[in-house]
């Protein structure tokens, strides 16, 4: 059985089918990592594409594909 470094706490983690949390050492580390993704602490860098800035009007009067959300006051 191979031991690796847990990506969350850097502690030892068992890389084996018996470790349901792999590559993490525990379900706690797995949930901490999931929470970081959910709260957008992590991101995948990407360049904006032309499709992100589509100028076609939508049915609600906003701009489709706009990175901004409309708000009702």
Secondary structure, DSSP 8 states (H G I E B T S, - for coil): -EEEE-TTT--EEEESTT-TTTTSSSHHHHHHHHHHHHTTSS-------GGGG---B-TTSSBTT-SS-----
